[in-house]
Amino acid sequence: MSPQSTPIHLPPELVEQIISELWAVPQSPQERTLLFKTLCRVSRMWLGLFLRVAMRDVHIPCPLFARDFLRLLPERATTQGEADLFTAEATALVNRLCRSLSFHVNGGVSPTGAPVKEPAIKLYSQTDAAPTAISTVLYMVSTFEYLPNLRHVAINYTDWGYDDLFDQLRLAIFPSQVTHLSLQYAFSGRAILPLAVYLKALYTRHRQPRFTIPTLRHLTMSGVPTEFVADMLHVCPELETVEIANPARLYVIAPLPENVHTLVLRVPGVTLSREQMHWWMLTAAMDGKLFHAEAKGRIVVRSGTPDPVAWTETKRHCKRYGVELIYEREESELPCS
């Protein structure tokens, strides 16, 4: 007869660390939704610890989550009547703990969350619930001064066109307490990559945007054309650091806003070739006065191992313009873009 097994009880601190690491792993909206539902059902202790993590770094993977998130905001929560355990605990935590909001907009799924039959890229939509959720949540947070500790907003577009943010004024009303904005565009399959390349080449500047975000200090962009970067720099005049993945034709963004002192260039992969550095076109960018004269600019390159000869030449060239070139090793992969 086998001895009776004894349940293992993990200390709450360890459980919270496990949950935090799980929640921080990059996931698709469908995977994150499943993780959310699973962790909420383990036990009451796990629910309480998970809510601390989920309400600190909030992910909105679909429009239904946006609706439920708005229900948690203080004044709205009081109008809902008696709350269940989840709503009561989440409402008590979210306004005090929330430091980041991440939105996920996927053109490759239907409104119900099911994959579409034919892969395609949505160019824009005035009525699609997923991008509309961005505007709605940011409006509520800004107008009613919710989430005083919110500092970072991330918007992740998959299979979506580049003009949505500007044409639909997604960021026109933006929380003043937010200092960091991350924008990522990705494309889900090889079948639509040629169209994605075409869209990048076709992108037209929004030279007179109808909104500005003067409170932003840090801007990160991935999977976007350089002209899109230039438009965002025009919208965010008080930036101090700018990060771009897979940069090219940097002369397009020169000159940077006068307060920008650091430009981060992320190039995923094991190595950084001479050809990749050539496409930065730093000579033309420096000639266009990339950094303001008093900014003491520096360029931080995060990549795999660079070509040593090309790196030395590039560093010497930057030094002639009073710009410091710094290398930080980072072997990573970005989504298809």
C-alpha positions as CSV (number, residue, x, y, z in Angstrom):
1,M,0.0,0.0,0.0
2,S,1.5,3.3,-1.1
3,P,1.9,6.1,1.5
4,Q,-0.6,8.9,1.2
5,S,0.8,11.9,-0.7
6,T,1.1,15.2,1.0
7,P,0.2,18.4,-0.9
8,I,3.1,20.7,-1.5
9,H,2.5,24.2,-0.3
10,L,4.7,26.9,-2.0
11,P,5.4,30.1,-0.1
12,P,3.4,33.1,-1.5
13,E,6.5,35.0,-2.5
14,L,7.7,32.1,-4.7
15,V,4.2,31.7,-6.2
16,E,4.1,35.4,-7.1
17,Q,7.6,35.2,-8.7
18,I,6.5,32.2,-10.8
19,I,3.4,34.1,-11.9
20,S,5.3,37.2,-12.7
21,E,7.7,35.3,-14.9
22,L,4.9,33.5,-16.7
23,W,3.1,36.8,-17.3
24,A,6.2,38.5,-18.6
25,V,6.8,35.9,-21.3
26,P,5.8,37.2,-24.8
27,Q,2.6,35.5,-25.9
28,S,-0.1,35.7,-28.5
29,P,-3.4,37.2,-27.4
30,Q,-5.0,33.7,-27.5
31,E,-2.2,32.3,-25.3
32,R,-2.4,35.2,-22.8
33,T,-6.2,34.8,-22.6
34,L,-5.9,31.1,-21.8
35,L,-3.2,31.8,-19.2
36,F,-5.4,34.5,-17.6
37,K,-8.3,32.1,-17.3
38,T,-6.1,29.2,-16.0
39,L,-4.4,31.2,-13.3
40,C,-7.6,32.6,-12.0
41,R,-9.0,29.1,-11.3
42,V,-6.1,27.6,-9.4
43,S,-7.1,28.7,-5.9
44,R,-8.1,31.9,-4.0
45,M,-4.5,32.5,-3.0
46,W,-3.3,32.2,-6.6
47,L,-6.1,34.5,-7.7
48,G,-5.0,37.2,-5.2
49,L,-1.3,36.9,-6.2
50,F,-2.1,36.7,-9.9
51,L,-4.2,39.9,-9.7
52,R,-1.3,41.8,-8.2
53,V,0.8,40.8,-11.3
54,A,-1.9,41.2,-13.9
55,M,-3.1,44.6,-12.6
56,R,0.4,45.9,-12.4
57,D,1.2,45.1,-16.1
58,V,-2.2,45.0,-17.8
59,H,-2.6,43.3,-21.2
60,I,-5.7,43.8,-23.3
61,P,-5.6,41.0,-25.9
62,C,-9.1,41.6,-27.3
63,P,-12.1,44.0,-27.1
64,L,-13.9,42.0,-24.4
65,F,-10.9,42.4,-22.1
66,A,-11.0,46.2,-22.7
67,R,-14.7,46.2,-21.7
68,D,-13.9,44.2,-18.5
69,F,-10.9,46.4,-17.7
70,L,-13.0,49.5,-17.8
71,R,-15.4,47.9,-15.4
72,L,-12.6,47.8,-12.8
73,L,-12.0,51.5,-12.8
74,P,-13.1,53.1,-9.5
75,E,-16.1,55.2,-10.4
76,R,-17.4,52.8,-12.9
77,A,-17.0,49.9,-10.5
78,T,-19.3,51.5,-7.9
79,T,-22.1,51.6,-10.4
80,Q,-22.0,47.9,-11.2
81,G,-23.7,46.8,-8.0
82,E,-22.3,44.0,-5.7
83,A,-19.1,42.7,-7.3
84,D,-17.8,39.1,-7.5
85,L,-14.5,38.1,-5.9
86,F,-12.4,38.8,-9.0
87,T,-13.9,42.3,-9.6
88,A,-13.7,43.3,-6.0
89,E,-10.0,42.4,-5.7
90,A,-9.0,43.7,-9.1
91,T,-10.7,47.0,-8.6
92,A,-8.9,47.5,-5.3
93,L,-5.6,46.8,-7.0
94,V,-5.7,48.3,-10.5
95,N,-5.8,52.0,-9.7
96,R,-3.0,51.7,-7.2
97,L,-0.7,49.2,-9.0
98,C,-1.1,49.6,-12.8
99,R,2.2,50.8,-14.3
100,S,1.8,49.5,-17.9
101,L,-1.0,48.9,-20.5
102,S,-0.4,46.7,-23.5
103,F,-2.9,46.6,-26.3
104,H,-3.1,43.8,-29.0
105,V,-4.7,44.4,-32.3
106,N,-4.8,41.5,-34.7
107,G,-6.1,41.8,-38.3
108,G,-5.7,38.0,-38.7
109,V,-8.6,37.1,-36.4
110,S,-12.3,37.7,-36.6
111,P,-14.2,39.7,-33.9
112,T,-14.9,36.4,-32.1
113,G,-11.2,35.6,-32.0
114,A,-11.2,32.9,-34.6
115,P,-8.6,33.0,-37.4
116,V,-9.7,34.4,-40.7
117,K,-9.8,32.0,-43.6
118,E,-7.6,34.0,-45.9
119,P,-4.5,35.8,-44.6
120,A,-4.7,39.5,-45.2
121,I,-3.7,42.9,-43.9
122,K,-6.3,45.4,-42.6
123,L,-5.4,48.8,-43.9
124,Y,-7.7,50.7,-41.6
125,S,-11.1,50.3,-39.9
126,Q,-13.3,53.0,-38.3
127,T,-15.5,50.5,-36.5
128,D,-13.3,47.5,-35.7
129,A,-13.6,46.9,-31.9
130,A,-9.9,46.1,-31.3
131,P,-8.3,49.4,-32.3
132,T,-11.3,51.3,-31.0
133,A,-10.5,49.8,-27.6
134,I,-7.2,51.7,-27.6
135,S,-8.9,55.0,-28.0
136,T,-11.7,54.2,-25.5
137,V,-9.4,53.0,-22.7
138,L,-6.9,55.9,-23.1
139,Y,-9.7,58.4,-23.2
140,M,-11.2,57.1,-20.0
141,V,-7.8,56.9,-18.2
142,S,-6.9,60.4,-19.3
143,T,-10.2,62.2,-18.9
144,F,-11.0,60.8,-15.4
145,E,-7.4,60.7,-14.2
146,Y,-7.3,57.0,-13.5
147,L,-4.1,55.0,-13.0
148,P,-1.8,57.6,-11.5
149,N,1.2,55.2,-11.6
150,L,0.8,54.3,-15.3
151,R,4.0,55.1,-17.1
152,H,4.2,52.8,-20.2
153,V,1.7,52.1,-23.0
154,A,2.5,49.5,-25.6
155,I,0.5,48.9,-28.8
156,N,1.1,45.7,-30.7
157,Y,-0.4,45.5,-34.2
158,T,-0.5,42.3,-36.2
159,D,-1.5,42.2,-39.8
160,W,-2.6,45.8,-39.7
161,G,-1.8,48.9,-41.8
162,Y,0.4,51.8,-40.6
163,D,-2.1,54.7,-40.9
164,D,-4.6,53.6,-38.2
165,L,-2.9,55.6,-35.4
166,F,-2.9,58.8,-37.4
167,D,-6.1,58.6,-39.5
168,Q,-8.3,57.4,-36.6
169,L,-6.6,59.6,-34.0
170,R,-5.9,56.7,-31.6
171,L,-3.6,58.7,-29.5
172,A,-5.3,62.1,-29.7
173,I,-6.3,61.9,-26.0
174,F,-3.3,60.4,-24.1
175,P,-2.7,60.1,-20.4
176,S,-0.3,62.8,-19.2
177,Q,1.4,60.6,-16.7
178,V,2.6,58.2,-19.4
179,T,6.3,58.7,-20.3
180,H,7.0,55.6,-22.4
181,L,5.3,54.5,-25.6
182,S,6.1,51.3,-27.5
183,L,4.7,50.6,-31.0
184,Q,5.2,47.2,-32.6
185,Y,4.0,46.1,-36.1
186,A,4.3,42.4,-37.1
187,F,3.0,40.2,-39.9
188,S,1.9,36.7,-39.1
189,G,2.8,34.6,-42.2
190,R,5.1,34.4,-45.2
191,A,2.1,34.7,-47.6
192,I,1.5,38.3,-46.7
193,L,5.1,39.4,-46.3
194,P,5.4,40.8,-49.9
195,L,2.3,42.9,-49.1
196,A,3.9,44.1,-45.9
197,V,7.0,45.2,-47.8
198,Y,4.9,47.0,-50.4
199,L,3.0,48.8,-47.6
200,K,6.2,50.0,-46.1
201,A,7.4,51.3,-49.5
202,L,4.0,53.0,-50.0
203,Y,3.8,54.7,-46.7
204,T,3.2,58.5,-47.0
205,R,4.2,61.0,-44.4
206,H,1.5,62.7,-42.2
207,R,3.3,66.1,-42.2
208,Q,0.5,67.9,-40.4
209,P,-0.7,65.4,-37.7
210,R,-3.8,66.5,-35.8
211,F,-2.5,65.7,-32.3
212,T,0.7,65.8,-30.2
213,I,1.9,64.0,-27.1
214,P,4.2,66.4,-25.3
215,T,4.6,64.3,-22.2
216,L,6.3,61.4,-23.8
217,R,10.1,61.0,-23.1
218,H,10.8,57.5,-24.5
219,L,9.6,56.0,-27.7
220,T,10.3,52.5,-29.0
221,M,9.3,51.3,-32.5
222,S,9.5,48.0,-34.3
223,G,8.5,46.8,-37.8
224,V,7.7,50.3,-39.1
225,P,9.0,52.3,-42.1
226,T,11.5,55.1,-41.4
227,E,8.9,57.7,-42.5
228,F,6.5,56.4,-39.8
229,V,9.3,57.0,-37.3
230,A,9.7,60.6,-38.6
231,D,5.9,61.2,-38.1
232,M,6.0,59.9,-34.6
233,L,9.0,62.1,-33.7
234,H,6.9,65.1,-35.0
235,V,4.0,64.0,-32.7
236,C,6.3,63.7,-29.7
237,P,8.4,66.9,-29.5
238,E,9.8,66.4,-26.0
239,L,11.4,63.0,-26.4
240,E,14.7,62.2,-24.8
241,T,15.4,58.6,-26.1
242,V,14.3,56.9,-29.3
243,E,14.6,53.2,-30.0
244,I,14.2,51.7,-33.5
245,A,14.4,48.0,-34.6
246,N,16.0,47.2,-37.9
247,P,16.8,50.8,-38.7
248,A,17.4,52.1,-42.3
249,R,17.9,55.5,-44.0
250,L,18.3,57.5,-40.7
251,Y,18.7,60.7,-42.7
252,V,14.9,60.7,-42.9
253,I,14.5,61.3,-39.2
254,A,17.2,64.1,-39.0
255,P,17.1,66.3,-37.2
256,L,15.8,64.6,-34.1
257,P,13.8,66.6,-31.5
258,E,16.2,68.9,-29.7
259,N,15.9,67.0,-26.4
260,V,16.8,63.6,-27.8
261,H,20.2,62.6,-26.4
262,T,20.1,58.8,-27.1
263,L,19.2,56.9,-30.2
264,V,19.0,53.1,-29.7
265,L,19.3,50.9,-32.8
266,R,18.2,47.3,-32.4
267,V,19.3,44.7,-35.0
268,P,18.3,41.2,-34.1
269,G,20.5,38.3,-35.1
270,V,23.8,36.7,-34.2
271,T,25.9,39.1,-36.3
272,L,25.8,42.7,-37.5
273,S,27.1,42.9,-41.1
274,R,28.7,45.8,-42.9
275,E,25.7,45.8,-45.3
276,Q,23.3,46.3,-42.4
277,M,25.3,49.2,-41.1
278,H,25.5,50.7,-44.6
279,W,21.7,50.9,-44.7
280,W,21.7,53.1,-41.7
281,M,23.2,55.8,-43.9
282,L,24.7,57.6,-40.9
283,T,26.8,59.9,-43.0
284,A,23.8,61.5,-44.5
285,A,22.0,61.5,-41.1
286,M,25.0,63.3,-39.5
287,D,25.2,65.8,-42.3
288,G,21.5,66.5,-41.5
289,K,22.5,67.3,-37.9
290,L,20.9,64.2,-36.4
291,F,21.4,65.4,-32.9
292,H,20.9,69.0,-31.6
293,A,24.2,70.7,-31.0
294,E,23.8,70.8,-27.2
295,A,22.3,67.2,-26.8
296,K,25.7,65.4,-26.5
297,G,24.2,62.7,-28.6
298,R,25.0,59.0,-28.4
299,I,23.9,56.0,-30.5
300,V,23.5,52.7,-28.7
301,V,23.6,49.6,-31.0
302,R,22.0,46.4,-29.5
303,S,22.8,43.5,-31.8
304,G,24.9,40.4,-32.3
305,T,28.6,40.6,-33.0
306,P,29.4,43.5,-35.5
307,D,31.8,43.3,-38.4
308,P,34.9,44.7,-36.7
309,V,36.3,46.7,-39.5
310,A,32.9,48.3,-40.4
311,W,32.3,49.0,-36.7
312,T,35.6,50.8,-36.2
313,E,34.9,52.9,-39.3
314,T,31.4,53.8,-38.1
315,K,32.7,54.7,-34.6
316,R,35.4,56.9,-36.0
317,H,32.9,58.6,-38.3
318,C,30.5,59.3,-35.3
319,K,33.3,60.7,-33.3
320,R,34.0,63.3,-35.9
321,Y,30.5,64.7,-35.3
322,G,30.8,64.5,-31.5
323,V,28.5,61.5,-31.3
324,E,29.4,58.6,-29.0
325,L,28.8,55.1,-30.5
326,I,28.2,52.4,-27.9
327,Y,27.8,48.6,-28.5
328,E,25.6,46.4,-26.3
329,R,25.4,42.7,-27.1
330,E,21.8,41.4,-27.7
331,E,21.1,38.3,-29.7
332,S,17.4,38.2,-30.2
333,E,14.7,37.7,-32.8
334,L,11.8,40.1,-33.7
335,P,8.5,39.1,-35.2
336,C,8.2,39.0,-39.0
337,S,8.0,42.5,-40.2
